[in-house]
Amino acid sequence: MTNRVDTLIVGAGITGLSLAHALHKEAKTGEPLKILVAESQGRVGGNITTSTGHGFLWEEGPNSFSPTPELMKLAVDVGLKQELMFADRQLPRFVYWQNKLQPVPMTPGAMIQSGLLSFPGKLRALFGALGFVAPVMGATLSQQGEEETVSQFFRRHLGTEVMQRLVEPFVSGVYAGDPQQLSAAAAFGRVTKMADAGGGLVAGALLSARKRPKKMPPDPNIPQTKPGELGSFKGGLMALPEAIAASLGDRLKLNWHLTGLHRTENKTYIAQFSTPDGPQQIETRTVVLTTPAYVAADLLQSLQPEVSSTLQGFTYPTVACVVLAYPLSDVKGKLVGFGNLIPRGQGIRTLGTIWTSSLFADRAPAGWQTLTSYIGGATDSGIGNLDPEEIVAEVHRDLSRILLKPNVPQPKVLAVKLWKQAIPQYNLGHLDRLQQIDRGLKSLPGMYLCSNYVGGVALGDCVRLGLEKAIAVSKYLQETS
């Protein structure tokens, strides 16, 4: 038999769950919608992976979130208000430069006093920020369709030192990406738009602040946060997808693997699944694929070959998350801060380390320090060829140079999670690819793509994207009812 629903959501990561929650919540206040969330794995959450053991609690995917309004409201809606926790926003961030941990300057005054940049480097950044910037030109840019890479944009605006010592490690931390391949307009859209609008970054920021709509009065039910804070939950990030899943009940199916998808004469879609209970068939008015681009490409191969081909153009480098614990006596001094990032060229293979047990309370037993490191990415594809023991050895060697006392013994290994296809890269041509996909999907009314290769890779971006897509889906259902 064929079960019929209004919306089929493929994938129960945070994007798909946010979308499902929004549609389910709307159904409670208006006409009931029949929705189904199908997840191929035996768990929800996608890349969110919280683990515990031996008194430790750690993350093997995303480690925290920026408390965006959409994410905060979602957390409160699913009953997690009392579970929210936030790191002290005054905690410094560090960059490891020339064998020394340098605090990242977060204010103009701190920038002036910072030892991370030379005096000429500071002057270059100041003049660039004020708008003394060379125009976009050159044969290389012409070959790129006048689209700048992250490296080209920030070198032009703020100079080589800022690019190498601040932007590059940030890119490694967020995208595990290569600044010489990432598109500035796609990866740093707000910054490039500010520069275009004002002729310089400072003028653009002032202009954007004037045009920004007035803030709505705060919702008294939602905890108020301050810029720079990072959040989590007492039980780890998995608390959010698990709470949403609980609210969905039997509308969520685990271990449902989508094996076929085709369009009917009635302008609906038939989805065929392999499930623990045998083959299942779903007829749906709308489909939302919240899967990675390479999975969506396979699913759309027969329905829309052009879109499928475009989706195959997104790349996902391999990244390993390595969680190690050390006795506090093995660590140089007391670690007070969010963590450290490492620019390339410093003789360190690790991309960066989050000082996990310094960031959130109760993440490690007394007397222990937990360090979560990321290694690999777009500039180090060879990490996927190493076995877990070799990866631990690489990270331990790097930590020994940066954070540990000499000749400390091997750490307690809590996790080595190798993400073979980790974070989508917003490389040159990214925005053009998204436009090509939008044009191609016009031939498939009721079909939507909603994943972190579309609108941002942070958890807050994923939640926002899910909520925005829920509005589009709801509108389509109303117009075609």
Order of alpha helices (4+ residues) and beta strands (2+ residues): beta-alpha-beta-beta-beta-alpha-beta-beta-beta-alpha-alpha-alpha-alpha-alpha-alpha-alpha-alpha-beta-alpha-beta-beta-beta-beta-alpha-alpha-beta-beta-beta-alpha-beta-alpha-beta-alpha-beta-alpha-alpha
